[in-house]
């Protein structure tokens, strides 16, 4: 009898609490905007963070509330932007696809005796934790002689969710076909080496060294020495030398490739010269 009484009491309490919760859900119900679910469906679900939000759901909510503009999803590209604009009843500008570029040409090449033939020189053997940030804190900004170059421990590789980056001869390299331009890799690089450029961009200067020419040469055989030859030959004044480093203004550049023909270090990538006998190292595919 006591057992039946206990069961009845518990059942009655469950019924009462259930009714209270049901009533509370009706009283405090907040109607969700149906557009939010549709916005989420437009997004790729990669949660890469390239839009500046923690994930796709956060970005969709920000667009719905007017806290963010449409077109910030690099993974979704132009199709995603146009679909989101249609849901919100607005117009979205054309989204130009971008891919990541690692501004370092210091891929290391050794002869049969193990001597460095080309690339960035090492000033020490690093045997610590394989992490770019950790390595950059050791021995005067890391084991590389060039304090601006790629450390090659793969922080960017770990950050990429599309398997678009890998380390080639000590330097990070991007597979443009896989890269969606989310720039998660850029956020992971402690040396700020990675920038966004248009895919298949014929002319890029893959170097970040702002040291004087003699210092750069001691640290890397292919680093920019700020000689200015590319600036002089450019017919559109698209190249300037700032802080000992050549910089391209893409609003003026027409991809003629003349700068690549005069660079003494052959560090300027130009896809138009891929078929030469001595192609630029950056034209090598992953």
N, C-alpha and C positions, 0 to 999 in steps of 0.2 A: 504493500500500500504506500509506504514512504517513497519507494522508487517511482511509482506512478505520479505521486504528488510533485516530486522534484522535476520529473519530465514535463509535467503540465506547467509548472512555474517557468521553467526555461523556455518552453515553447511560447508561453504568453509573453515573456520578456522579448523574445526574438520577433514576435509579431508586432509588439509595440514599437521597438526600435526600427523595424522595417518600415512601418507606417510613418514614423518621424523622419526617417531619411528620405522616403518618397516625397513627403510634403516639403522637406527642405530643398530637394532638387527642383521642385516646381517653383518654389518661392525665389530661389537664388539662381535660377537658370539664366544663362547669358547666351543669347543666340549668336552663333558663329557666322561670320561672313563667308558665304559659299565661295567667294573668289579666292580665299586663302588656299583652299584645297586645290583649286585649279592652278594657282600660281606655283604651288609645290610640284604639281604634275609637269609643269613646263621645265623645271630645273632638273639637271642630270643626277642629283643625289650624291654627288662626289664628296660633298662637305670638305672641299679643299681649302676653304678660307680665303681664296683669291679675291672675293668680293668685299672683304673686310669684316665679315661676320663669321661667327663660329661654325655655321653650317647653312645648308640650303633653306631650312625652315626659318632660321633667323633672318635671312635675306628676304624671303618671301613676305614675312611679317612686316619687315621694314618698308618694303615697297608698298604694301597694302596701306600702311599708316602714313605714307608720304615722307618717311624719314630717309629714304634712299632712292636714287634715280634708277630707272630701268637701263639695263645694258652693262651691268657690272659683273655679270657672270661670264668669265672667260671660257669656262668649260662648255657652256651652252652655246656661246657664240651668237651670231646674228639671228638664227632661227628662234632661239630661246627669247631673245629680246623682243622680237616682233610678236611672238605668241603672248608674252606677258603684257605688252602694250595693248594688244587687242582685248585682253581680259579687263584691263584697267580703263579702256576707252580713251587711250591717248596714242600719240605717235612716238615711235622710237627712232632715233637716228641710226644710220647704218653702223654696225659694229665691225670694226676692222680687226681681223684675227692677228694676234701677236704670239710670238714664241720667245722662249728664253734664250739669251746669248751669254755665254761665260766669257768675260773679258780677260782671257789669259791664253797665250799661245805657247806657254812653256812646257809642252809635252817633251818628256825626257827620252833621248835616244843615246844608246851606249854602243861602243865598239865591242869587238870580241874579247877584249881584255877587261871590259867593265868600266872603261873610261867614258865620261860624258862627252858626247859629240855635239849635241844640240839640246836646247831647252833650258829650264831653270836649274841653277846650281844649288846644291845643298851645302849648308855650312855646318851641319851636325846630323847625326843619326838619331832620330826620335824613336824611342821605344816605349812611350807612354800610351795612355788610353787613345784609341783611334777615333778621335773626334777633332774636328777642325778648330772649334772654340778652345778646347783644352790645349791643343798644340800651339795655338797662337799666343798663349800666355807663357810659353816656355822659351827661355834662351833668347830674349830680345825679339819678341813677336814671331816666334816659331823657327823651325829648322831650315826654312828656305832662306837663301841669301837675299832674294827679293821680298821685301816686306809687303808688297802689294799682290803677289801672285797666289794662285790656287794651291792650297795645302794638300788637297787630294785625299782627304780622309772620309769623304762621302756624306757629309751632313745633308747636302742637297739631294743625294741619291735616296737617303732615308726619308726625306720629306716629300719626294715626288710620289704621287699615288697612281701615276700612269706609266711607270717604268720607262720614262723618257730620258733619263740621265744615267750615265755610268762613267767610271773613271778610266781614262785611256792614258797610259804612260804617265800617271801621276797628276793628270788634269781632268776636271769634269767636262764632259762633252754631252751636248743635247741632240737627241733624235727629233728633228722638227716634225716628222710625220706623226709621232706619238704625243708631242707636246701640245697642250691645250692653252698655254699661256696663263695658267692660274698663278704663277710666280710664288708658289710655296717654297720653291728652291731658293729664291732670292731672300726670303725672310730667314732661311736657315743658314745663309752664308755669312760668317762673321766678318768677312772682308768686303762685303757689298760689291762682289764681282759680277753679279748676274743682273742683267737688264732685259727689258722687253723690246723686241724689234719685230718688224714685219717678216713673215716667213719667206724664205727664198730671196731675202735681201742680198743683192749681188755684192755690195760693198759694205763691209763692217771692219772696224778697227778693234781687234780682240786683244786689248792690253789695257791695264789700269794703272801702270806705273807712272807716278808723278815725280820720280827721282830724276836728277840730271843725267844726261846721256852716258857719261862715264860710269856713274854709279849703277845705272840700269844694265850696262854692258857687263859689268863685273858680276851681276846677279843672274843675268839671263842672256842667252845668245840671240834671242828673237824679240826682246822687248823694245818698245818704242823709245827712241832716243831724242825725239823732238826736233829732228833735223829740219823739218819744214818743207821737204821736197814735194810731199803730197799736196801741201797748201799751195805751193808755187805753180804746180801743173794743173790744178783744178780750174776748169774754165768757168765755173759758176760760183766761185768763192764760197764753196760749201764746207771747206775744211779750215779750221783754225787750230793753233797750237796753244793750249792752255795748261799752265803748270807742267810744262815739258811733255805734254801728251797731246797727240793729234785727236781732234774731235770733229765728227761729221754732223752738219746741220741737214737733216733729211728733207726739210722743206725746200732746200735748194739742190740737193743731190739728184742726178738723173741716172745714176748707176752706169756711167760711162766706163768706169774702171781704170782710168788713166793713173789714178793715185797708186793702184796696185802694181803698175808697171815700173814705178820709180822707187818704191819703198826698199831701202837697202837691207832691211831685215825680213822682207817678204812676209810681214805679219798681217797685211791687209787682205782680208778674204775677198775674193772676187770669183764668183762661179763661172764667169766668162773665160777664165784661164785654167779651168780644170784639166783640159786636155794637153797642157804643156808638159814637156818632159820633166820639169822640176816644179810640180804644182805646189801651191801653198798648202802647208800642213792642215789647215782648217777645212780644206775641201774633201778630206778623207771622210768617208761615211762611217757611221757606227757599225 
